[in-house]
Amino acid sequence: MDSLNTTQILAQDSSADVGNPILNISVFVAFIVVTMAIVMRAGKTTKEASDFYTGGASFSGAQNGLAISGDYLSAASFLGIVGAIALSGYDGFLYSIGFFVAWLVALLLVAEPMRNVGRFTMADVLSFRLRQKPVRTAAAFGTLFVSLFYLIAQMAGAGSLVSVLLNIHDTTVQAGVVGVVGLVMIAYVLIGGMKGTTYVQMIKAVLLIGAVVLMTVMVFVAVRGGASELFDRAIEMHRDSEARAEAGYAAEDVMKPGLKYGADFVSQLDFLSLGLSLVLGVGGLPHVLMRFYTVPTATEARKSVTWAIVLIGSFYLITLILGYGAAALVGPDKVLDAPGGANSAAPLLALELAGPLFMAVVSAVAFATVLAVVAGLAITASASIAHDIYHAVLRDGQATEEEQVRVSRITVVVLGIVAIVLGILAMQQNVAFLVSLAFAIAASANLPTILFSLYWRRFNTTGAVASMYTGLGSALLLIFFSPAVSGTPTSMFSGVDFSWFPLTSPGLVSIPLGFLAAIIGTYLGKPDNLDDLADEMEVRSLTGVGVEAPVSH
């Protein structure tokens, strides 16, 4: 079940003005050409595996903080959250709060130790003082599924975005759009590696934050008043909404929590599960953790997170204004009638504020957002397969860097194809909700092992493997049998109903299971007898001494 769309009114013939499709696609193509040129230029310097995975660790803290913002502020952040707030008010703003507060976990517990201990991937940290092969294999599966769910959200967002730009209501054509986005993403990664991706993320972060700040100023000018006037206008538009009347909501409901997560017990549990997944998810996101390896020192890693918090926090505060701006100036009916449903709120707001050209530019920035994020995700997943599975497990650490990069490129192609297929199935879901599923998997499968590896000396391989497989398996199982996949009009498979788990987010169950499995596995399993490595890991994580030296056992 889409946790934010209150009804699915996607009219086949919409009277909503979506600007000039030719102008929209022209600006769109121009953005792709410029960013691809940057990627190709950076790709010429990608010679070794370290260049492909981490950009040679050559970026400053400020640059990396900007890139992290570009990586983190995805289509879910811009398209999904603005649409969620426009349709569901404060309940939609929960996503903004959760995504932002989660950074405190990353800053306080994860960022600097991860940079000090690892080199290329999250599994470098998890396997440092544990047995390499079983831990790296389990970590690679976790990385793959987190990256895949994140990719699905970006693909769905891109399909919605281009559908709005070209006023496409036909789902077959929308599916073709998702396919094209996937192919462009594959090209970005194959050509530029991490260095090219990082430059695109930095540029995109500047453009996106600049665009939302400009839109915020224009919203207040358009309503001719402050926040209270904006909220009053939003309530008035909801009062006149036919879709809201059919769904049984009063206009004032959009101004208070509980529009979707109401008084019934299951809704309250779903609310808690979503919040838990959002807050704990960032500390286990492999593509965000991998960004800490693109800076030369732990100090720069810490500075990266500080910059990211300032930029990301500012952005998420602004989404509240843009969401209510879309409710007040566009209206829920027009948003729901447009191709892409809730995900079209931000482009339609840009159209309402300054006409077709501004909408085209804002949409192109949003599309650059999608490309930058999916490129980062693809690199993370490909690095995990090549570095953790192929190099460390299958080849016993004997694979050359050329072989690793080749396996990475093959992985990117395969992952891109799978993401395209699943993205097509998820086109009608709110992209912020889809990303919350990736957060739930990350918090369930990765976070317990990361924290225990860094801070619990007794933790062993049995606990790590049990935690990762239990967290990942339970999260995937509960998602598959939830209303997100079947049983509702907005499910991935809307025509059938095999759901038995009532919550749309699995985090309330799967996250505790991941932690519990780690503890039980540690006490039941045999000690690894790698005390020297445990001592070295503790020194590295706290001081950064010996960071450049790889560990093998």
HURAMO-V645533 format. One record per residue. N is the residue number from 1. RES is the residue in one letter. SS is DSSP state (H for helix, E for strand, - for the rest). NEAR is the number of other C-alpha atoms within 10 Angstrom. D_LAST is the distance of its C-alpha to the last C-alpha in whole Angstrom. Layout:
# HURAMO-V645533
((N RES SS NEAR D_LAST) (N RES SS NEAR D_LAST))
This chain:
# HURAMO-V645533
((1 M - 24 46) (2 D - 23 46) (3 S - 26 46) (4 L - 24 48) (5 N - 22 51) (6 T - 22 54) (7 T - 16 55) (8 Q - 16 55) (9 I - 16 58) (10 L - 18 57) (11 A - 13 60) (12 Q - 13 60) (13 D - 13 63) (14 S - 16 62) (15 S - 10 65) (16 A - 15 62) (17 D - 14 63) (18 V - 24 59) (19 G - 22 60) (20 N - 16 61) (21 P H 17 58) (22 I H 12 59) (23 L H 16 58) (24 N H 24 55) (25 I H 18 53) (26 S H 13 54) (27 V H 19 53) (28 F H 22 50) (29 V H 11 49) (30 A H 12 50) (31 F H 17 47) (32 I H 17 45) (33 V H 12 46) (34 V H 11 45) (35 T H 22 42) (36 M H 20 41) (37 A H 15 42) (38 I H 18 40) (39 V H 25 37) (40 M H 19 38) (41 R H 15 38) (42 A H 20 35) (43 G H 23 33) (44 K - 13 35) (45 T - 16 32) (46 T - 21 29) (47 K - 14 28) (48 E - 15 24) (49 A H 24 21) (50 S H 20 21) (51 D H 21 25) (52 F H 29 25) (53 Y H 29 23) (54 T H 26 23) (55 G H 27 27) (56 G H 20 25) (57 A H 21 25) (58 S - 16 28) (59 F E 24 30) (60 S - 18 32) (61 G H 25 32) (62 A H 18 35) (63 Q H 22 35) (64 N H 30 31) (65 G H 30 33) (66 L H 28 36) (67 A H 29 34) (68 I H 30 32) (69 S H 29 36) (70 G H 32 36) (71 D H 29 33) (72 Y H 23 34) (73 L - 26 38) (74 S - 29 38) (75 A H 28 41) (76 A H 28 40) (77 S H 23 41) (78 F H 26 44) (79 L H 28 46) (80 G H 31 45) (81 I H 32 45) (82 V H 36 49) (83 G H 35 50) (84 A H 32 49) (85 I H 30 50) (86 A H 32 53) (87 L H 31 54) (88 S H 28 52) (89 G - 29 53) (90 Y H 23 51) (91 D H 23 49) (92 G H 28 48) (93 F H 21 47) (94 L H 19 44) (95 Y H 25 42) (96 S H 25 42) (97 I H 16 42) (98 G H 21 39) (99 F H 24 37) (100 F H 23 38) (101 V H 16 37) (102 A H 20 34) (103 W H 25 33) (104 L H 17 33) (105 V H 17 30) (106 A H 23 28) (107 L H 19 30) (108 L H 13 29) (109 L H 16 26) (110 V H 23 24) (111 A H 26 25) (112 E H 25 24) (113 P H 25 20) (114 M H 27 19) (115 R H 30 20) (116 N H 27 19) (117 V H 31 15) (118 G - 27 15) (119 R - 24 16) (120 F - 25 17) (121 T - 28 17) (122 M H 30 17) (123 A H 25 14) (124 D H 22 12) (125 V H 24 14) (126 L H 27 13) (127 S - 27 10) (128 F - 24 9) (129 R - 28 9) (130 L - 24 9) (131 R - 18 8) (132 Q H 20 7) (133 K H 18 10) (134 P H 16 13) (135 V H 25 13) (136 R H 28 13) (137 T H 20 15) (138 A H 23 17) (139 A H 30 17) (140 A H 26 18) (141 F H 19 21) (142 G H 28 22) (143 T H 29 22) (144 L H 20 24) (145 F H 18 27) (146 V H 28 27) (147 S H 29 28) (148 L H 23 30) (149 F H 21 33) (150 Y H 28 33) (151 L H 30 34) (152 I H 28 36) (153 A H 32 38) (154 Q H 32 38) (155 M H 34 40) (156 A H 33 42) (157 G H 34 43) (158 A H 33 44) (159 G H 31 46) (160 S H 31 48) (161 L H 29 48) (162 V H 25 49) (163 S H 25 52) (164 V H 27 53) (165 L H 26 54) (166 L H 17 55) (167 N - 21 57) (168 I - 22 55) (169 H - 20 56) (170 D - 12 55) (171 T H 17 52) (172 T H 10 52) (173 V H 13 52) (174 Q H 24 49) (175 A H 21 47) (176 G H 14 47) (177 V H 22 47) (178 V H 28 43) (179 G H 22 43) (180 V H 16 44) (181 V H 22 41) (182 G H 28 38) (183 L H 14 39) (184 V H 15 40) (185 M H 23 36) (186 I H 23 34) (187 A H 17 36) (188 Y H 29 35) (189 V H 30 32) (190 L H 24 32) (191 I H 20 34) (192 G H 28 33) (193 G H 33 29) (194 M H 32 28) (195 K H 29 30) (196 G H 31 33) (197 T H 31 33) (198 T H 30 32) (199 Y H 24 36) (200 V H 27 37) (201 Q H 31 36) (202 M H 21 37) (203 I H 18 41) (204 K H 28 41) (205 A H 28 40) (206 V H 16 43) (207 L H 19 45) (208 L H 25 45) (209 I H 20 45) (210 G H 13 48) (211 A H 17 50) (212 V H 20 49) (213 V H 16 51) (214 L H 11 54) (215 M H 23 54) (216 T H 18 54) (217 V H 12 57) (218 M H 17 59) (219 V H 26 59) (220 F H 17 60) (221 V H 12 63) (222 A H 15 64) (223 V H 16 64) (224 R - 10 66) (225 G - 11 65) (226 G - 11 62) (227 A H 14 59) (228 S H 9 62) (229 E H 14 64) (230 L H 23 61) (231 F H 21 60) (232 D H 15 64) (233 R H 19 64) (234 A H 28 61) (235 I H 23 63) (236 E H 16 66) (237 M H 21 64) (238 H H 26 62) (239 R H 18 66) (240 D - 14 67) (241 S - 19 64) (242 E H 13 65) (243 A H 20 62) (244 R H 19 61) (245 A H 13 65) (246 E H 10 64) (247 A H 11 60) (248 G - 10 62) (249 Y - 16 61) (250 A - 14 63) (251 A H 17 63) (252 E H 16 62) (253 D H 17 59) (254 V H 26 57) (255 M H 18 57) (256 K - 11 56) (257 P - 16 52) (258 G - 18 53) (259 L - 21 54) (260 K - 21 51) (261 Y - 18 50) (262 G - 14 53) (263 A - 10 54) (264 D - 9 53) (265 F H 10 50) (266 V H 13 48) (267 S H 18 48) (268 Q H 16 47) (269 L H 17 44) (270 D H 22 43) (271 F H 22 44) (272 L H 15 42) (273 S H 21 39) (274 L H 26 39) (275 G H 23 39) (276 L H 21 36) (277 S H 28 34) (278 L H 29 35) (279 V H 23 34) (280 L H 27 31) (281 G H 30 30) (282 V H 29 29) (283 G H 28 26) (284 G H 30 25) (285 L - 28 26) (286 P H 25 23) (287 H H 27 26) (288 V H 22 27) (289 L H 22 23) (290 M H 25 22) (291 R H 28 25) (292 F H 34 24) (293 Y H 31 22) (294 T H 28 25) (295 V E 26 26) (296 P - 18 25) (297 T - 21 25) (298 A H 24 24) (299 T H 15 28) (300 E H 23 29) (301 A H 28 27) (302 R H 23 29) (303 K H 22 32) (304 S H 28 31) (305 V H 27 31) (306 T H 18 35) (307 W H 20 36) (308 A H 26 35) (309 I H 22 37) (310 V H 14 40) (311 L H 20 40) (312 I H 27 39) (313 G H 18 41) (314 S H 14 44) (315 F H 22 44) (316 Y H 23 44) (317 L H 14 47) (318 I H 18 49) (319 T H 27 48) (320 L H 22 50) (321 I H 23 53) (322 L H 30 52) (323 G H 29 52) (324 Y H 31 55) (325 G H 31 57) (326 A H 32 56) (327 A H 32 58) (328 A H 25 61) (329 L H 19 61) (330 V - 23 60) (331 G - 25 60) (332 P H 26 58) (333 D H 21 61) (334 K H 24 60) (335 V H 27 56) (336 L H 25 56) (337 D H 22 59) (338 A - 29 57) (339 P - 33 54) (340 G - 30 51) (341 G H 27 52) (342 A H 31 51) (343 N H 35 48) (344 S H 29 51) (345 A H 35 53) (346 A H 31 51) (347 P H 30 53) (348 L H 28 56) (349 L H 27 56) (350 A H 26 56) (351 L H 21 58) (352 E H 20 61) (353 L H 20 60) (354 A H 12 61) (355 G H 15 61) (356 P H 22 60) (357 L H 16 58) (358 F H 20 56) (359 M H 26 55) (360 A H 26 54) (361 V H 22 52) (362 V H 26 50) (363 S H 29 49) (364 A H 27 48) (365 V H 23 46) (366 A H 28 45) (367 F H 25 44) (368 A H 27 42) (369 T H 29 40) (370 V H 29 39) (371 L H 31 38) (372 A H 31 36) (373 V H 28 34) (374 V H 33 34) (375 A H 31 32) (376 G H 31 30) (377 L H 28 29) (378 A H 30 28) (379 I H 27 26) (380 T H 30 24) (381 A H 27 24) (382 S H 30 23) (383 A H 30 20) (384 S H 30 19) (385 I H 27 19) (386 A H 26 19) (387 H H 29 16) (388 D H 29 14) (389 I H 22 16) (390 Y H 21 16) (391 H H 20 14) (392 A H 19 11) (393 V H 19 12) (394 L H 13 15) (395 R - 13 14) (396 D - 12 10) (397 G - 14 10) (398 Q - 12 13) (399 A - 15 16) (400 T - 13 18) (401 E H 17 20) (402 E H 12 23) (403 E H 16 22) (404 Q H 21 20) (405 V H 24 23) (406 R H 15 25) (407 V H 18 23) (408 S H 28 24) (409 R H 23 27) (410 I H 15 28) (411 T H 20 26) (412 V H 24 29) (413 V H 20 32) (414 V H 12 31) (415 L H 21 30) (416 G H 25 33) (417 I H 16 35) (418 V H 14 34) (419 A H 26 35) (420 I H 25 38) (421 V H 16 39) (422 L H 19 38) (423 G H 29 40) (424 I H 22 43) (425 L H 18 43) (426 A - 24 42) (427 M - 28 45) (428 Q - 26 47) (429 Q - 29 45) (430 N - 29 45) (431 V H 32 42) (432 A H 30 41) (433 F H 26 41) (434 L H 25 38) (435 V H 24 36) (436 S H 27 36) (437 L H 27 35) (438 A H 29 32) (439 F H 30 32) (440 A H 36 32) (441 I H 35 29) (442 A H 32 27) (443 A H 32 28) (444 S H 35 27) (445 A H 38 24) (446 N H 33 22) (447 L H 25 24) (448 P H 28 23) (449 T H 32 19) (450 I H 23 19) (451 L H 16 21) (452 F H 19 20) (453 S H 25 16) (454 L H 23 18) (455 Y H 13 21) (456 W - 12 20) (457 R - 14 18) (458 R - 15 18) (459 F - 24 17) (460 N - 28 15) (461 T H 26 13) (462 T H 24 17) (463 G H 28 19) (464 A H 33 17) (465 V H 23 17) (466 A H 26 21) (467 S H 31 22) (468 M H 30 21) (469 Y H 21 23) (470 T H 22 26) (471 G H 32 26) (472 L H 29 26) (473 G H 18 28) (474 S H 22 31) (475 A H 28 31) (476 L H 19 32) (477 L H 13 34) (478 L H 23 36) (479 I H 23 37) (480 F H 19 38) (481 F - 19 40) (482 S E 24 41) (483 P - 28 45) (484 A - 29 42) (485 V - 24 42) (486 S E 22 45) (487 G - 20 49) (488 T - 18 50) (489 P - 17 52) (490 T - 24 49) (491 S - 22 46) (492 M - 24 44) (493 F E 17 46) (494 S - 16 49) (495 G - 11 51) (496 V - 13 49) (497 D - 15 48) (498 F - 13 46) (499 S - 18 44) (500 W - 13 44) (501 F E 15 42) (502 P - 17 45) (503 L - 26 42) (504 T - 26 42) (505 S - 34 38) (506 P - 28 36) (507 G H 34 34) (508 L H 21 36) (509 V H 17 35) (510 S H 27 31) (511 I H 30 30) (512 P H 16 31) (513 L H 23 29) (514 G H 31 26) (515 F H 27 26) (516 L H 18 27) (517 A H 21 25) (518 A H 27 22) (519 I H 23 24) (520 I H 14 25) (521 G H 20 22) (522 T H 21 20) (523 Y H 14 23) (524 L H 11 23) (525 G - 15 19) (526 K - 12 17) (527 P - 15 15) (528 D - 14 11) (529 N - 11 12) (530 L - 14 9) (531 D H 13 12) (532 D H 10 11) (533 L H 16 9) (534 A H 20 12) (535 D H 12 15) (536 E H 16 13) (537 M H 27 13) (538 E H 20 17) (539 V H 16 18) (540 R H 19 17) (541 S H 24 19) (542 L H 14 22) (543 T H 15 22) (544 G - 20 20) (545 V - 14 19) (546 G - 15 16) (547 V - 19 17) (548 E - 12 16) (549 A - 10 13) (550 P - 11 10) (551 V - 17 7) (552 S - 12 4) (553 H - 11 0))
